[in-house]
């Protein structure tokens, strides 16, 4: 099996490397905190979406010690809107573990022992931040590998084979001399020339050894097994505001989907729609409720359809608030509201201000 020439890839990378907020400039040592933070943020999220969040996050938490000492709710609030919220909880726990250790471990094994760090993230941080000669296999590297070796087996079944093949991409001397740059070069190759659609094979530094290009199959790879139909769930949430502009909110449970995040009071999310009578039986306060509209949100494993009911009351009693809490509507943008709740909040708020 041919090992693609690392020197060709690195030469291409030196001329075409992306400028990213978390990347160090040439000659500067990588900051393990920023490498780790970016890798966690980039899980299941695009570079374009992560950029603004990353900049705001490092401004608020400039070091791993600052992140470790921050209240968890502040971390969740800074993460709100980025999705996959278990990442934020693990991020905070990991920062506390690193702060207790005094620094990030410098080995793949040491990094994997930290909360929220799996095989890929450990390899990426080890390679980029500490120069460990390993190949982190993300979606970009997977796609490059599939095409290089013309792997016809569909994903996800082919992932084990691809991981083994990718692990050998760095066996020649130039790759092992520049592990950090080599890993990032693979990422950049996959995100640009070896893109999911219409790969620019004519510009690729590895065109001459690419089996997918030679066989004319590159643009059709990787093959993917048919996805199962995503189920639909239904819920109802209630946006209620008093005359002073306070909104009634509550915390979600400490475990499960969107754990510990802030939400509008509401029903469970179930497989069948809620009738109005069923829904209003869950209303958090006695009020003149109106159907403010519907919100749709796509999670990884299901689609959620939410009906939002809105109402305004003169004031909240202690009994109304119960185990929830009040927050001025103007401050809800700084609360740990996940994207689905931001949509519900906006729908209810706009309805009340039109009424």
Backbone torsions as a table, in degrees:
resi	resn	phi	psi	omega
1	UNK	NA	132.4	-176.0
2	UNK	-80.4	132.4	172.0
3	UNK	-90.1	122.8	-179.1
4	UNK	-63.2	144.8	-174.5
5	UNK	-69.9	114.3	-178.9
6	UNK	-63.2	-34.5	-177.1
7	UNK	-61.7	-34.9	179.4
8	UNK	-68.0	-42.6	178.8
9	UNK	-65.3	-44.6	-178.5
10	UNK	-66.4	-35.4	176.7
11	UNK	-63.7	-42.9	176.9
12	UNK	-63.3	-43.7	-179.1
13	UNK	-62.5	-41.1	-179.5
14	UNK	-60.1	-27.0	-179.6
15	UNK	-94.3	-27.3	-168.3
16	UNK	-124.8	10.1	-177.1
17	UNK	-56.1	142.9	178.4
18	UNK	-72.6	148.6	170.2
19	UNK	-95.4	113.7	-177.3
20	UNK	-124.7	148.1	-175.0
21	UNK	-57.4	-30.4	-175.4
22	UNK	-94.3	-3.4	-179.7
23	UNK	-86.7	139.9	175.3
24	UNK	-75.8	156.6	176.2
25	UNK	-77.8	164.9	-177.9
26	UNK	-59.5	130.3	-179.3
27	UNK	89.9	-8.9	-179.5
28	UNK	-95.9	141.2	179.3
29	UNK	-75.1	135.6	178.5
30	UNK	-63.0	144.8	176.0
31	UNK	-92.8	113.4	-178.0
32	UNK	-55.1	-36.2	179.5
33	UNK	-61.0	-47.2	-177.4
34	UNK	-70.9	-35.4	176.2
35	UNK	-63.1	-50.3	-179.7
36	UNK	-60.1	-48.4	-178.7
37	UNK	-58.5	-45.7	-179.4
38	UNK	-63.8	-39.6	-179.0
39	UNK	-66.5	-38.2	176.8
40	UNK	-66.0	-44.1	-179.5
41	UNK	-64.6	-33.7	-175.8
42	UNK	-79.0	-7.9	176.4
43	UNK	-65.7	121.8	178.2
44	UNK	62.6	17.5	-176.5
45	UNK	-139.6	146.5	-176.9
46	UNK	-81.1	157.7	177.0
47	UNK	-58.2	-42.2	-178.6
48	UNK	-61.2	-41.7	-179.5
49	UNK	-71.5	-35.3	-174.9
50	UNK	-72.5	-35.8	-172.5
51	UNK	-44.9	-58.1	-178.9
52	UNK	-63.0	-38.2	178.4
53	UNK	-63.5	-43.5	-178.4
54	UNK	-60.3	-46.6	-178.2
55	UNK	-63.2	-42.7	178.0
56	UNK	-66.2	-37.7	-176.9
57	UNK	-65.9	-47.1	-177.8
58	UNK	-72.5	-23.6	174.1
59	UNK	-69.2	-37.6	-179.6
60	UNK	-80.9	-37.1	-178.9
61	UNK	-127.1	81.3	-171.1
62	UNK	-72.8	-17.0	-178.9
63	UNK	-137.2	164.0	178.2
64	UNK	-65.5	-30.8	177.6
65	UNK	-67.1	-40.3	178.3
66	UNK	-64.1	-39.8	178.2
67	UNK	-67.3	-41.9	-178.8
68	UNK	-63.0	-36.8	-175.7
69	UNK	-86.5	-8.1	-179.4
70	UNK	-76.1	147.4	172.6
71	UNK	-60.5	143.7	-177.7
72	UNK	-59.8	-37.1	179.8
73	UNK	-62.1	-32.2	176.8
74	UNK	-67.6	-37.5	178.7
75	UNK	-67.8	-44.1	178.3
76	UNK	-62.2	-38.9	179.0
77	UNK	-65.3	-40.4	179.2
78	UNK	-67.9	-26.9	-178.8
79	UNK	-85.8	-19.9	-171.8
80	UNK	-51.7	130.2	-178.9
81	UNK	100.7	-16.3	-177.7
82	UNK	-87.0	-17.2	175.1
83	UNK	82.2	171.0	179.7
84	UNK	48.4	65.7	-166.4
85	UNK	-71.9	-14.1	173.6
86	UNK	-61.3	-26.7	177.7
87	UNK	-60.8	-40.9	-177.9
88	UNK	-67.8	-40.1	178.8
89	UNK	-66.4	-43.2	178.0
90	UNK	-66.9	-35.4	178.3
91	UNK	-58.4	-46.1	-179.3
92	UNK	-65.8	-43.5	179.1
93	UNK	-64.1	-39.0	179.9
94	UNK	-66.3	-43.0	178.7
95	UNK	-59.4	-40.3	178.9
96	UNK	-66.2	-37.9	178.2
97	UNK	-66.3	-41.8	179.3
98	UNK	-66.1	-41.9	178.6
99	UNK	-61.4	-38.0	178.1
100	UNK	-66.7	-35.5	178.3
101	UNK	-74.0	-26.6	-177.8
102	UNK	100.6	-19.5	178.1
103	UNK	-172.6	169.6	175.8
104	UNK	-71.1	139.6	170.5
105	UNK	-59.7	151.3	-175.6
106	UNK	-103.6	6.4	-179.7
107	UNK	-118.9	158.5	177.4
108	UNK	-60.3	-43.1	-177.8
109	UNK	-64.7	-42.6	179.3
110	UNK	-65.4	-38.5	179.2
111	UNK	-68.8	-38.0	-179.5
112	UNK	-65.5	-22.0	-180.0
113	UNK	-76.5	-9.9	-178.4
114	UNK	-83.0	152.3	179.2
115	UNK	-60.0	134.1	172.8
116	UNK	77.8	5.8	179.9
117	UNK	-109.0	116.1	178.6
118	UNK	-98.7	-167.3	-174.7
119	UNK	-61.5	-46.2	-178.1
120	UNK	-64.9	-49.6	-176.4
121	UNK	-62.7	-39.9	178.4
122	UNK	-61.6	-43.1	179.1
123	UNK	-66.7	-40.4	-178.6
124	UNK	-65.0	-46.6	179.9
125	UNK	-66.3	-41.9	-179.9
126	UNK	-62.1	-44.4	-178.0
127	UNK	-70.2	-50.4	-172.4
128	UNK	-75.6	-45.5	-174.2
129	UNK	-84.4	-32.8	-171.3
130	UNK	-121.0	2.7	175.5
131	UNK	68.5	27.2	176.2
132	UNK	-77.0	129.5	-175.3
133	UNK	-77.7	73.7	176.1
134	UNK	-128.2	160.0	179.3
135	UNK	-108.1	110.5	175.0
136	UNK	-75.2	130.6	-175.2
137	UNK	-107.7	95.8	172.3
138	UNK	-101.0	-169.6	-178.8
139	UNK	-61.3	-35.8	179.4
140	UNK	-66.8	-46.8	-179.2
141	UNK	-66.9	-36.5	177.0
142	UNK	-60.1	-45.2	-178.5
143	UNK	-66.4	-42.7	176.6
144	UNK	-58.9	-43.8	-177.4
145	UNK	-67.0	-44.3	177.5
146	UNK	-53.2	-45.6	-175.6
147	UNK	-76.4	-39.5	178.1
148	UNK	-55.3	-43.5	-174.4
149	UNK	-105.9	8.1	175.0
150	UNK	52.7	48.5	-178.6
151	UNK	-76.4	119.6	-175.5
152	UNK	-93.5	-17.5	179.6
153	UNK	-63.9	138.1	-176.3
154	UNK	-75.9	155.6	170.7
155	UNK	-81.2	150.2	5.9
156	UNK	-88.4	-2.9	-175.0
157	UNK	-61.0	-28.7	-175.5
158	UNK	-81.8	-1.1	-171.1
159	UNK	-61.9	-38.6	-179.4
160	UNK	-64.4	-43.4	177.4
161	UNK	-61.6	-43.6	-178.7
162	UNK	-65.6	-37.7	177.9
163	UNK	-62.3	-40.5	178.7
164	UNK	-66.3	-42.8	178.8
165	UNK	-65.4	-43.1	-178.4
166	UNK	-64.4	-32.3	-178.1
167	UNK	-63.6	-17.8	179.8
168	UNK	-97.9	3.3	-178.0
169	UNK	-68.6	-21.4	-174.6
170	UNK	-107.5	28.4	-173.4
171	UNK	-80.8	-16.2	179.7
172	UNK	-88.7	165.0	-168.7
173	UNK	-60.2	-44.0	-179.0
174	UNK	-59.5	-37.4	178.9
175	UNK	-66.4	-41.9	-177.0
176	UNK	-75.6	-19.9	176.2
177	UNK	-79.0	-22.7	-178.3
178	UNK	-133.7	65.1	-174.9
179	UNK	-60.6	-40.5	-178.2
180	UNK	-63.8	-50.0	-179.9
181	UNK	-65.9	-37.0	-178.5
182	UNK	-64.2	-44.0	179.0
183	UNK	-61.3	-45.2	-178.5
184	UNK	-70.9	-30.2	175.6
185	UNK	-64.3	-40.1	176.8
186	UNK	-62.4	-43.2	177.8
187	UNK	-59.0	-46.4	-176.4
188	UNK	-68.2	-37.3	178.0
189	UNK	-61.3	-46.0	-179.2
190	UNK	-68.0	-31.8	-177.4
191	UNK	-83.4	-17.2	-176.4
192	UNK	-114.9	-82.4	-175.1
193	UNK	-67.3	-43.2	-176.9
194	UNK	-94.9	50.1	-174.5
195	UNK	-73.7	164.2	-176.7
196	UNK	-58.0	-39.9	-179.6
197	UNK	-118.8	141.4	177.2
198	UNK	50.4	62.4	178.2
199	UNK	-61.1	141.9	-179.0
200	UNK	-88.0	68.0	-174.4
201	UNK	-60.5	-31.2	-178.4
202	UNK	-64.1	-20.2	-178.8
203	UNK	-104.4	-2.7	-171.4
204	UNK	-75.8	132.7	178.4
205	UNK	-68.3	-14.7	-179.8
206	UNK	-108.9	15.7	-178.4
207	UNK	-55.2	-39.9	-173.9
208	UNK	-66.6	-19.9	-179.5
209	UNK	-115.5	9.0	-175.4
210	UNK	-87.5	115.4	-180.0
211	UNK	-67.6	-35.2	178.3
212	UNK	-62.8	-40.3	177.2
213	UNK	-66.6	-44.7	-178.2
214	UNK	-61.6	-36.5	-177.7
215	UNK	-90.4	-3.7	179.7
216	UNK	73.5	22.1	-176.5
217	UNK	-109.3	-2.3	-171.8
218	UNK	-53.1	-45.4	-175.6
219	UNK	-68.5	-17.4	-178.8
220	UNK	-93.6	-4.1	-176.2
221	UNK	-108.0	152.0	-1.6
222	UNK	-77.8	150.8	173.1
223	UNK	-78.8	148.4	-178.0
224	UNK	-130.9	137.9	175.9
225	UNK	-66.7	148.4	179.4
226	UNK	-58.5	138.0	179.2
227	UNK	-81.7	143.5	174.6
228	UNK	-69.1	148.7	180.0
229	UNK	-63.8	132.5	-178.1
230	UNK	-75.8	124.6	179.5
231	UNK	-68.1	162.1	179.8
232	UNK	-115.5	136.0	173.7
233	UNK	-121.3	161.3	-174.7
234	UNK	-130.5	141.8	178.4
235	UNK	-148.5	170.8	176.1
236	UNK	-135.0	135.6	175.3
237	UNK	-130.9	152.5	-170.6
238	UNK	-117.8	122.8	176.5
239	UNK	-105.9	109.0	179.7
240	UNK	-125.5	133.7	-175.0
241	UNK	-130.9	142.5	175.8
242	UNK	-93.1	175.9	-175.7
243	UNK	-63.9	-23.7	179.2
244	UNK	-82.2	-4.1	177.9
245	UNK	91.5	14.7	178.3
246	UNK	-87.9	141.2	179.5
247	UNK	-112.0	140.0	178.3
248	UNK	-84.7	124.2	179.9
249	UNK	-130.2	171.5	174.8
250	UNK	-151.8	165.0	177.1
251	UNK	-93.5	141.6	173.1
252	UNK	-77.0	163.1	-180.0
253	UNK	-59.0	161.8	-177.3
254	UNK	-72.8	-13.0	178.5
255	UNK	-127.8	160.2	178.2
256	UNK	96.7	-173.8	-178.0
257	UNK	-61.5	134.3	-179.3
258	UNK	57.1	34.7	-176.2
259	UNK	-55.6	134.7	174.4
260	UNK	68.7	4.8	177.0
261	UNK	-81.1	168.8	179.8
262	UNK	-92.9	143.4	179.2
263	UNK	-146.0	163.6	167.0
264	UNK	-75.5	145.4	176.3
265	UNK	-56.4	149.2	-179.1
266	UNK	-176.6	-170.0	-178.9
267	UNK	-88.4	175.3	167.6
268	UNK	-71.1	166.9	175.7
269	UNK	-101.7	118.4	-172.8
270	UNK	-128.2	178.0	-172.9
271	UNK	-81.9	-11.6	-179.0
272	UNK	-124.2	149.1	-179.7
273	UNK	-63.5	156.1	177.6
274	UNK	-94.0	133.0	170.1
275	UNK	-73.3	161.8	179.8
276	UNK	-60.8	-41.1	-179.4
277	UNK	-63.3	-43.6	177.1
278	UNK	-61.3	-44.0	-176.6
279	UNK	-64.4	-48.0	-175.2
280	UNK	-67.5	-18.5	174.4
281	UNK	-66.5	-17.4	178.7
282	UNK	-100.9	4.8	-179.0
283	UNK	-58.9	136.6	-174.8
284	UNK	-73.8	-22.7	179.1
285	UNK	-142.2	159.0	173.9
286	UNK	-76.7	121.2	-177.0
287	UNK	-162.6	171.7	176.1
288	UNK	-88.7	93.2	-174.0
289	UNK	-84.0	142.3	176.1
290	UNK	-128.2	144.9	175.8
291	UNK	-72.2	111.6	-174.9
292	UNK	-89.2	-13.0	-179.2
293	UNK	135.9	178.8	-176.8
294	UNK	-115.7	150.7	179.0
295	UNK	-129.4	137.9	176.4
296	UNK	-118.1	135.6	179.0
297	UNK	-140.9	134.0	-178.2
298	UNK	-102.4	115.0	171.4
299	UNK	-92.0	175.3	-178.2
300	UNK	-60.2	-42.6	-171.4
301	UNK	-109.9	-3.8	177.7
302	UNK	-161.8	161.6	174.2
303	UNK	-103.3	134.8	-178.5
304	UNK	-111.5	126.8	172.6
305	UNK	-109.7	121.7	-176.7
306	UNK	-119.2	132.8	168.6
307	UNK	-96.0	130.6	-179.2
308	UNK	-104.0	125.8	172.3
309	UNK	-105.2	140.9	-176.7
310	UNK	-128.4	148.7	177.6
311	UNK	-157.0	157.9	173.8
312	UNK	-124.1	137.0	178.3
313	UNK	-121.8	161.6	179.9
314	UNK	-66.8	-49.4	177.8
315	UNK	-157.5	161.0	177.0
316	UNK	-95.5	138.7	170.7
317	UNK	-90.6	166.5	176.2
318	UNK	-59.6	-36.0	178.9
319	UNK	-66.1	-37.2	178.0
320	UNK	-60.9	-43.3	-176.3
321	UNK	-69.4	-41.5	177.3
322	UNK	55.0	-126.0	-180.0
323	UNK	-90.4	4.7	176.9
324	UNK	-88.5	-158.7	177.4
325	UNK	-155.9	160.0	179.7
326	UNK	-103.1	144.4	177.4
327	UNK	-144.5	132.5	176.1
328	UNK	-56.3	137.2	-177.8
329	UNK	-55.1	-33.6	-178.8
330	UNK	-66.8	-18.6	-177.3
331	UNK	-101.1	-1.7	-175.3
332	UNK	-68.0	-21.5	178.4
333	UNK	-67.9	-19.5	178.7
334	UNK	-97.4	-0.7	179.2
335	UNK	-84.4	165.6	-178.3
336	UNK	-83.7	61.7	179.1
337	UNK	-90.9	118.7	175.7
338	UNK	-66.8	167.6	-174.6
339	UNK	-55.7	-41.6	-179.1
340	UNK	-61.8	-37.9	-179.9
341	UNK	-76.1	-30.2	173.5
342	UNK	-63.0	-39.7	177.0
343	UNK	-64.1	-44.9	179.9
344	UNK	-63.9	-42.9	179.2
345	UNK	-60.1	-46.7	-179.2
346	UNK	-62.7	-41.2	179.5
347	UNK	-62.8	-46.6	179.7
348	UNK	-67.3	-42.8	-178.4
349	UNK	-62.9	-45.1	-179.8
350	UNK	-64.2	-37.9	178.0
351	UNK	-62.8	-47.0	-177.4
352	UNK	-63.7	-33.2	-177.9
353	UNK	-84.9	-11.9	172.1
354	UNK	-88.2	-27.5	-174.1
355	UNK	-68.2	NA	NA
